[in-house]
Amino acid sequence: MTGFRVFLTRFRPAASPGRAAPGGVPADRSAELRAELALPLGLLEQTEAEARSIRERADAAAASRRREAELRAGAIVAAAREEAGQVRARTAEQVLRAADGEAAALLAAAEREVIAVRDRARNRTPALVDRVLALVLEDLAADEASPEGHPASGRPRGGGS
């Protein structure tokens, strides 16, 4: 809304006092302002359109970059999954080799123990055979010495129970 002073300026004389002049039309300040601002406002509209175009291109570029990033991320994930499978296979192979090595070590230790037991048995067998033979001969001698054929030591005769 215009002020009272602006209203009064419309009725200001158009020229200096003097001879009567034809009636003047009051100046239209709003039309003058519109005419004065038409060029800058036109440029502003053009700038707004350019800014809108820049934003749209930026949005399109951002969407394109997001799609590219998603594709790259998908490729990275696929490569990581493939590598994970290879790592699992290598790890399983290492574990199997370690288990095979441990089994071979245990088998070698068991074979050494078998050889040691056989050597001990081979070394002890003659002495044990001599002791058993001596006991058997002693039993036989005692059986022959007893008058009734019963063992003197009270042990049963023969291999039965």
C-alpha positions as a Markdown table, in Angstrom:
| # | Residue | x | y | z |
|---|---|---|---|---|
| 1 | Met | 0.0 | 0.0 | 0.0 |
| 2 | Thr | 1.3 | 3.4 | -0.9 |
| 3 | Gly | 1.7 | 6.2 | 1.5 |
| 4 | Phe | -0.1 | 9.5 | 1.6 |
| 5 | Arg | 3.0 | 11.4 | 0.5 |
| 6 | Val | 3.3 | 9.2 | -2.7 |
| 7 | Phe | -0.4 | 9.8 | -3.3 |
| 8 | Leu | 0.1 | 13.6 | -3.2 |
| 9 | Thr | 3.2 | 13.5 | -5.4 |
| 10 | Arg | 0.9 | 12.4 | -8.2 |
| 11 | Phe | -0.8 | 15.8 | -8.2 |
| 12 | Arg | 2.4 | 17.7 | -8.4 |
| 13 | Pro | 2.6 | 20.2 | -11.3 |
| 14 | Ala | 4.2 | 18.7 | -14.4 |
| 15 | Ala | 6.0 | 21.9 | -15.4 |
| 16 | Ser | 7.0 | 25.3 | -13.8 |
| 17 | Pro | 4.2 | 27.8 | -13.2 |
| 18 | Gly | 3.4 | 29.9 | -16.1 |
| 19 | Arg | 1.1 | 29.9 | -18.9 |
| 20 | Ala | -1.7 | 27.5 | -18.8 |
| 21 | Ala | -0.8 | 24.2 | -20.2 |
| 22 | Pro | -3.0 | 21.4 | -21.3 |
| 23 | Gly | -3.9 | 19.1 | -18.5 |
| 24 | Gly | -1.2 | 16.7 | -17.6 |
| 25 | Val | -1.6 | 13.1 | -16.6 |
| 26 | Pro | -0.2 | 12.3 | -13.3 |
| 27 | Ala | 3.0 | 10.1 | -13.5 |
| 28 | Asp | 2.5 | 6.4 | -13.0 |
| 29 | Arg | 5.3 | 5.5 | -10.7 |
| 30 | Ser | 4.4 | 1.8 | -10.5 |
| 31 | Ala | 4.6 | 1.6 | -14.3 |
| 32 | Glu | 7.9 | 3.3 | -14.2 |
| 33 | Leu | 9.2 | 0.9 | -11.5 |
| 34 | Arg | 8.0 | -2.0 | -13.5 |
| 35 | Ala | 9.7 | -0.8 | -16.6 |
| 36 | Glu | 12.9 | -0.1 | -14.6 |
| 37 | Leu | 12.9 | -3.5 | -13.0 |
| 38 | Ala | 11.7 | -5.5 | -16.0 |
| 39 | Leu | 15.3 | -6.1 | -17.3 |
| 40 | Pro | 16.8 | -7.1 | -13.9 |
| 41 | Leu | 13.8 | -9.3 | -13.1 |
| 42 | Gly | 14.0 | -10.9 | -16.6 |
| 43 | Leu | 17.7 | -11.6 | -15.9 |
| 44 | Leu | 16.7 | -13.0 | -12.5 |
| 45 | Glu | 14.2 | -15.4 | -14.1 |
| 46 | Gln | 16.8 | -16.4 | -16.6 |
| 47 | Thr | 19.3 | -17.0 | -13.7 |
| 48 | Glu | 16.6 | -19.0 | -11.9 |
| 49 | Ala | 16.0 | -21.2 | -15.0 |
| 50 | Glu | 19.8 | -21.7 | -15.3 |
| 51 | Ala | 20.1 | -22.6 | -11.6 |
| 52 | Arg | 17.2 | -25.1 | -12.0 |
| 53 | Ser | 18.9 | -26.6 | -15.0 |
| 54 | Ile | 22.2 | -26.9 | -13.1 |
| 55 | Arg | 20.4 | -28.6 | -10.2 |
| 56 | Glu | 18.7 | -31.0 | -12.6 |
| 57 | Arg | 22.0 | -31.9 | -14.2 |
| 58 | Ala | 23.6 | -32.2 | -10.7 |
| 59 | Asp | 20.8 | -34.5 | -9.7 |
| 60 | Ala | 21.3 | -36.6 | -12.8 |
| 61 | Ala | 25.0 | -36.7 | -12.3 |
| 62 | Ala | 24.6 | -37.7 | -8.6 |
| 63 | Ala | 22.1 | -40.5 | -9.6 |
| 64 | Ser | 24.6 | -41.7 | -12.3 |
| 65 | Arg | 27.4 | -41.7 | -9.7 |
| 66 | Arg | 25.3 | -43.6 | -7.2 |
| 67 | Arg | 24.5 | -46.2 | -9.8 |
| 68 | Glu | 28.2 | -46.5 | -10.7 |
| 69 | Ala | 29.1 | -46.8 | -7.0 |
| 70 | Glu | 26.4 | -49.4 | -6.5 |
| 71 | Leu | 27.8 | -51.4 | -9.5 |
| 72 | Arg | 31.4 | -51.0 | -8.2 |
| 73 | Ala | 30.2 | -52.1 | -4.7 |
| 74 | Gly | 28.5 | -55.1 | -6.2 |
| 75 | Ala | 31.6 | -56.1 | -8.1 |
| 76 | Ile | 33.7 | -55.6 | -5.0 |
| 77 | Val | 31.3 | -57.8 | -2.9 |
| 78 | Ala | 31.3 | -60.5 | -5.6 |
| 79 | Ala | 35.1 | -60.5 | -5.8 |
| 80 | Ala | 35.3 | -60.7 | -2.0 |
| 81 | Arg | 32.9 | -63.6 | -1.9 |
| 82 | Glu | 34.9 | -65.4 | -4.6 |
| 83 | Glu | 38.1 | -64.7 | -2.7 |
| 84 | Ala | 36.5 | -65.9 | 0.5 |
| 85 | Gly | 35.7 | -69.2 | -1.2 |
| 86 | Gln | 39.3 | -69.5 | -2.4 |
| 87 | Val | 40.6 | -68.6 | 1.1 |
| 88 | Arg | 38.3 | -71.2 | 2.7 |
| 89 | Ala | 39.6 | -73.8 | 0.2 |
| 90 | Arg | 43.2 | -72.8 | 0.9 |
| 91 | Thr | 42.6 | -72.9 | 4.7 |
| 92 | Ala | 40.8 | -76.3 | 4.4 |
| 93 | Glu | 43.8 | -77.6 | 2.4 |
| 94 | Gln | 46.2 | -76.3 | 5.0 |
| 95 | Val | 44.2 | -77.9 | 7.9 |
| 96 | Leu | 44.1 | -81.2 | 6.0 |
| 97 | Arg | 47.8 | -81.1 | 5.4 |
| 98 | Ala | 48.4 | -80.4 | 9.1 |
| 99 | Ala | 46.1 | -83.2 | 10.1 |
| 100 | Asp | 47.8 | -85.6 | 7.6 |
| 101 | Gly | 51.2 | -84.5 | 9.1 |
| 102 | Glu | 49.9 | -85.1 | 12.6 |
| 103 | Ala | 48.5 | -88.5 | 11.7 |
| 104 | Ala | 51.8 | -89.4 | 10.0 |
| 105 | Ala | 53.7 | -88.4 | 13.1 |
| 106 | Leu | 51.3 | -90.4 | 15.3 |
| 107 | Leu | 51.7 | -93.4 | 13.0 |
| 108 | Ala | 55.5 | -93.1 | 13.1 |
| 109 | Ala | 55.4 | -92.9 | 16.9 |
| 110 | Ala | 53.2 | -95.9 | 17.1 |
| 111 | Glu | 55.4 | -97.9 | 14.8 |
| 112 | Arg | 58.4 | -97.0 | 16.9 |
| 113 | Glu | 56.5 | -98.1 | 20.0 |
| 114 | Val | 55.6 | -101.4 | 18.3 |
| 115 | Ile | 59.3 | -102.0 | 17.4 |
| 116 | Ala | 60.3 | -101.2 | 20.9 |
| 117 | Val | 57.7 | -103.6 | 22.3 |
| 118 | Arg | 58.8 | -106.3 | 19.9 |
| 119 | Asp | 62.4 | -105.8 | 20.9 |
| 120 | Arg | 61.6 | -106.0 | 24.6 |
| 121 | Ala | 59.6 | -109.1 | 24.0 |
| 122 | Arg | 62.4 | -110.7 | 21.9 |
| 123 | Asn | 64.9 | -109.9 | 24.6 |
| 124 | Arg | 62.7 | -111.1 | 27.5 |
| 125 | Thr | 61.2 | -114.2 | 25.9 |
| 126 | Pro | 64.3 | -116.5 | 26.3 |
| 127 | Ala | 64.5 | -115.7 | 30.0 |
| 128 | Leu | 60.8 | -116.2 | 30.5 |
| 129 | Val | 60.9 | -119.4 | 28.6 |
| 130 | Asp | 63.8 | -120.6 | 30.8 |
| 131 | Arg | 61.8 | -119.7 | 34.0 |
| 132 | Val | 58.6 | -121.4 | 32.7 |
| 133 | Leu | 60.6 | -124.5 | 31.7 |
| 134 | Ala | 62.3 | -124.6 | 35.1 |
| 135 | Leu | 58.9 | -124.4 | 36.8 |
| 136 | Val | 57.4 | -127.1 | 34.6 |
| 137 | Leu | 60.4 | -129.3 | 35.2 |
| 138 | Glu | 60.2 | -128.7 | 38.9 |
| 139 | Asp | 56.5 | -129.6 | 38.9 |
| 140 | Leu | 57.2 | -132.7 | 36.9 |
| 141 | Ala | 59.9 | -133.7 | 39.3 |
| 142 | Ala | 57.6 | -133.1 | 42.3 |
| 143 | Asp | 54.9 | -135.1 | 40.7 |
| 144 | Glu | 57.2 | -138.1 | 40.2 |
| 145 | Ala | 58.4 | -137.9 | 43.7 |
| 146 | Ser | 54.9 | -138.0 | 45.2 |
| 147 | Pro | 53.7 | -141.5 | 45.9 |
| 148 | Glu | 50.1 | -141.1 | 44.8 |
| 149 | Gly | 50.8 | -139.1 | 41.7 |
| 150 | His | 49.3 | -136.0 | 43.2 |
| 151 | Pro | 51.2 | -132.8 | 42.9 |
| 152 | Ala | 53.1 | -132.0 | 46.0 |
| 153 | Ser | 52.6 | -128.3 | 45.7 |
| 154 | Gly | 48.8 | -128.6 | 45.6 |
| 155 | Arg | 48.7 | -127.2 | 42.0 |
| 156 | Pro | 46.4 | -129.1 | 39.6 |
| 157 | Arg | 48.1 | -131.2 | 37.1 |
| 158 | Gly | 47.7 | -130.7 | 33.4 |
| 159 | Gly | 46.5 | -127.7 | 31.4 |
| 160 | Gly | 42.8 | -127.7 | 32.6 |
| 161 | Ser | 41.3 | -125.5 | 35.2 |
